[in-house]
Amino acid sequence: MRIFVTVGTQLPFDRLVRAMDDWAASHPGHEVLAQTGDGAFVARAIATVRTLSREAFARAVAEADVVVAHAGIGSVLTALDAGKPVVLMPRRADLREHRNDHQAATAAELSRLATVTVVNDGAALAAALCGAAAAGASAGAATRGVASAALLSAVAGFIAGDAAPRRRAAPPRLARGEVRHA
């Protein structure tokens, strides 16, 4: 099984990388590539890169059987649009992995999708990966197209800083007592 792990571009996530490294050490024969950001943990059982270009990231997702990620929406949408099963381990504010628990809220919403599994620790991650390996990670095609092309484009533009958020034009104001008929 090929696994691509991403911690996103903003913050390191050593707890996730360490859990993946521990799992890979005890489950040889799986190919794991992790995009680790500026984390301090040095993995021994998995291949790591600090950053990937947008093209290399898309290629790593496309080649993976399973994507393991923090609960960053850009990573999740990319994996789901590629039809990949996703295992999410949200960063936790109480562990000082993020400013607040918005990733837990995102993960809770995404957990309603059949091909998204949310885990909170290394043991649950190991169980999810063993389940994916046993299932052959073939169920991911059902998620293809979950996000529209327009949404993916808008999110990609926002992440890249290419586009400012667009606002809808406000409806015309009516004068006091004025009634407009459609």
C-alpha positions as CSV (number, residue, x, y, z in Angstrom):
1,M,0.0,0.0,0.0
2,R,1.2,3.5,-0.8
3,I,0.5,6.1,1.8
4,F,1.0,9.9,1.4
5,V,1.1,11.9,4.7
6,T,0.8,15.6,4.7
7,V,0.9,18.1,7.6
8,G,0.1,21.1,5.4
9,T,2.2,24.2,4.8
10,Q,1.7,26.3,7.9
11,L,2.8,24.3,11.0
12,P,4.8,21.2,11.8
13,F,2.9,18.2,13.2
14,D,5.4,15.9,14.8
15,R,2.8,13.8,16.6
16,L,1.3,12.7,13.3
17,V,4.7,12.1,11.7
18,R,5.9,10.1,14.7
19,A,2.7,8.0,14.7
20,M,3.2,7.2,11.0
21,D,6.9,6.4,11.5
22,D,6.0,4.0,14.4
23,W,3.3,2.3,12.3
24,A,5.6,1.9,9.2
25,A,8.4,0.5,11.4
26,S,6.0,-2.3,12.6
27,H,4.4,-2.8,9.2
28,P,7.1,-3.2,6.6
29,G,6.3,-3.5,2.9
30,H,4.2,-0.3,2.7
31,E,5.6,2.7,0.9
32,V,5.1,5.9,2.9
33,L,6.0,9.4,1.9
34,A,5.5,12.2,4.4
35,Q,5.5,16.0,3.8
36,T,6.6,17.1,7.2
37,G,7.0,20.9,7.1
38,D,9.5,22.3,9.6
39,G,9.0,19.6,12.3
40,A,11.7,18.5,14.6
41,F,11.0,14.8,14.6
42,V,13.4,12.7,12.4
43,A,11.7,9.7,10.9
44,R,13.5,6.5,10.4
45,A,11.0,4.2,8.8
46,I,9.4,6.5,6.2
47,A,10.6,8.8,3.4
48,T,10.1,12.5,4.3
49,V,10.3,15.8,2.5
50,R,9.8,19.2,4.2
51,T,7.8,20.8,1.3
52,L,6.4,19.9,-2.1
53,S,5.5,22.0,-5.0
54,R,1.8,22.0,-5.9
55,E,2.5,19.7,-8.8
56,A,4.5,17.2,-6.7
57,F,1.8,17.3,-4.0
58,A,-0.9,16.5,-6.6
59,R,1.3,13.6,-7.9
60,A,1.9,12.2,-4.4
61,V,-1.9,12.3,-3.8
62,A,-2.6,10.7,-7.2
63,E,-0.1,7.9,-6.6
64,A,-1.3,7.1,-3.0
65,D,-3.7,4.4,-2.0
66,V,-4.5,6.3,1.2
67,V,-3.9,9.9,2.2
68,V,-3.2,10.6,5.9
69,A,-3.5,14.3,6.8
70,H,-4.0,16.9,9.4
71,A,-7.5,18.3,9.0
72,G,-6.5,21.2,6.8
73,I,-9.2,21.8,4.2
74,G,-6.9,22.2,1.2
75,S,-5.2,18.8,1.8
76,V,-8.6,17.1,2.4
77,L,-10.3,18.6,-0.7
78,T,-7.3,17.6,-2.9
79,A,-7.4,14.0,-1.6
80,L,-11.2,13.7,-1.9
81,D,-11.3,15.1,-5.4
82,A,-8.6,12.6,-6.4
83,G,-10.9,9.8,-5.0
84,K,-8.6,8.8,-2.2
85,P,-9.6,7.4,1.2
86,V,-8.5,9.9,3.8
87,V,-7.4,9.4,7.4
88,L,-7.5,12.6,9.4
89,M,-5.7,13.3,12.6
90,P,-6.6,16.9,13.6
91,R,-4.1,19.1,15.4
92,R,-5.1,19.7,19.0
93,A,-5.0,23.1,20.8
94,D,-4.5,21.4,24.2
95,L,-1.3,19.9,22.9
96,R,-0.2,23.3,21.5
97,E,-0.4,22.0,17.9
98,H,-2.6,24.9,16.9
99,R,-4.2,28.0,18.2
100,N,-7.7,26.5,18.5
101,D,-9.6,23.3,17.7
102,H,-11.0,24.3,14.3
103,Q,-9.4,21.2,12.8
104,A,-11.3,19.0,15.2
105,A,-14.5,20.7,14.1
106,T,-13.6,20.3,10.4
107,A,-12.8,16.6,11.0
108,A,-16.1,16.0,12.8
109,E,-18.0,17.4,9.8
110,L,-15.9,15.4,7.3
111,S,-16.3,12.2,9.2
112,R,-19.8,11.9,7.8
113,L,-18.2,11.0,4.4
114,A,-17.8,7.2,3.9
115,T,-14.2,7.5,2.9
116,V,-13.0,9.8,5.7
117,T,-11.8,8.3,8.9
118,V,-10.9,10.5,11.9
119,V,-8.4,9.5,14.5
120,N,-7.1,11.2,17.5
121,D,-4.0,9.3,18.4
122,G,-1.3,6.9,17.2
123,A,-3.2,3.7,18.2
124,A,-6.4,4.8,16.3
125,L,-4.2,5.8,13.3
126,A,-2.6,2.3,13.3
127,A,-6.0,0.6,13.4
128,A,-7.3,2.8,10.5
129,L,-4.2,2.0,8.4
130,C,-4.5,-1.7,9.1
131,G,-8.1,-1.5,8.1
132,A,-7.2,0.3,4.9
133,A,-4.5,-2.2,4.1
134,A,-7.0,-5.1,4.6
135,A,-9.6,-3.5,2.5
136,G,-7.1,-2.8,-0.3
137,A,-7.9,0.9,-0.1
138,S,-10.2,0.5,-3.1
139,A,-13.3,2.4,-1.9
140,G,-11.8,5.9,-2.6
141,A,-13.3,6.3,-6.1
142,A,-16.7,7.0,-4.5
143,T,-15.4,10.3,-3.3
144,R,-14.4,11.6,-6.7
145,G,-16.1,14.9,-7.4
146,V,-17.2,15.6,-3.8
147,A,-15.9,19.2,-4.2
148,S,-16.9,21.1,-7.3
149,A,-14.2,22.3,-9.6
150,A,-15.2,25.9,-8.8
151,L,-14.7,25.3,-5.1
152,L,-11.4,23.6,-5.6
153,S,-10.2,26.4,-7.8
154,A,-11.3,29.1,-5.3
155,V,-9.6,27.3,-2.4
156,A,-6.4,26.7,-4.4
157,G,-6.4,30.4,-5.4
158,F,-7.0,31.5,-1.8
159,I,-4.2,29.3,-0.5
160,A,-1.8,30.5,-3.2
161,G,-2.8,34.1,-2.4
162,D,-3.9,34.6,-6.0
163,A,-7.4,35.8,-5.3
164,A,-9.1,38.0,-2.8
165,P,-12.5,36.6,-1.6
166,R,-15.3,37.8,-3.8
167,R,-18.3,39.4,-2.2
168,R,-21.7,39.3,-3.6
169,A,-23.1,42.7,-4.6
170,A,-25.6,44.0,-2.0
171,P,-29.2,44.1,-3.2
172,P,-30.4,47.6,-4.0
173,R,-31.7,49.5,-1.0
174,L,-35.3,50.4,-0.9
175,A,-36.5,53.8,0.3
176,R,-38.6,53.7,3.4
177,G,-42.1,52.5,2.5
178,E,-41.0,51.5,-1.0
179,V,-42.2,48.2,-2.3
180,R,-40.6,46.5,-5.3
181,H,-42.5,43.8,-7.2
182,A,-40.7,41.1,-9.1
